[in-house]
Amino acid sequence: MDDGHIPSSSQSPWLPFESRRRARDEKREAVLRTAVALFLEQGYHRATLNEVARRLNITKPALYNYFRSKDEILYECWSIGN
């Protein structure tokens, strides 16, 4: 029941901006590492984003918060390597 009390900022469920950005970067790197491992195991064409998501215990739509497509993941791998 709402008692009209406004929670203090220390009770906010949201992390400060810098912490959120750092967490997002860490999750994006986890997606990239997992996809690369899968590409190496199964080959790029056989690997699926469904499998990447399964290995990360997230949904496939959640992956799209970090990369727009499997091609974008491959491009990121290429750009890191250059």
PEURVEN-V283724 format. One record per residue. N is the residue number from 0. SS is DSSP state (~ for helix, > for strand, _ for the rest). PSI is psi in whole degrees, 0 to 359 (NA if undefined). OMEGA is omega in whole degrees, -180 to 180 (none if undefined). Layout:
n = [N,N]
ss = [SS,SS]
psi = [PSI,PSI]
omega = [OMEGA,OMEGA]
This chain:
n = [0,1,2,3,4,5,6,7,8,9,10,11,12,13,14,15,16,17,18,19,20,21,22,23,24,25,26,27,28,29,30,31,32,33,34,35,36,37,38,39,40,41,42,43,44,45,46,47,48,49,50,51,52,53,54,55,56,57,58,59,60,61,62,63,64,65,66,67,68,69,70,71,72,73,74,75,76,77,78,79,80,81]
ss = [_,_,_,_,_,_,_,_,~,~,~,_,_,_,_,_,~,~,~,~,~,~,~,~,~,~,~,~,~,~,~,~,~,~,~,~,~,~,~,~,~,~,_,_,_,_,_,_,~,~,~,~,~,~,~,~,_,_,_,~,~,~,~,_,_,_,_,_,_,~,~,~,~,~,~,~,~,~,~,~,~,_]
psi = [137,118,10,358,131,123,147,164,334,346,2,136,350,139,157,156,310,321,320,318,317,317,319,316,319,319,321,318,324,319,314,312,317,317,317,316,318,319,319,323,314,350,150,314,330,335,143,154,333,317,321,312,316,315,333,358,41,174,156,316,330,329,327,355,342,324,142,336,169,324,321,324,315,317,318,318,315,315,328,323,346,NA]
omega = [-179,180,179,-179,177,-178,178,-178,180,179,-178,178,-180,177,174,-175,-177,179,178,-180,179,179,179,179,180,179,179,178,178,177,-179,180,-179,179,179,179,179,177,-180,-180,-170,-173,-176,-174,180,-180,179,175,174,180,176,-180,180,-179,179,-178,175,177,176,177,178,178,-176,171,-174,178,-179,-176,174,177,179,176,178,178,178,176,180,-177,176,-178,-179,none]
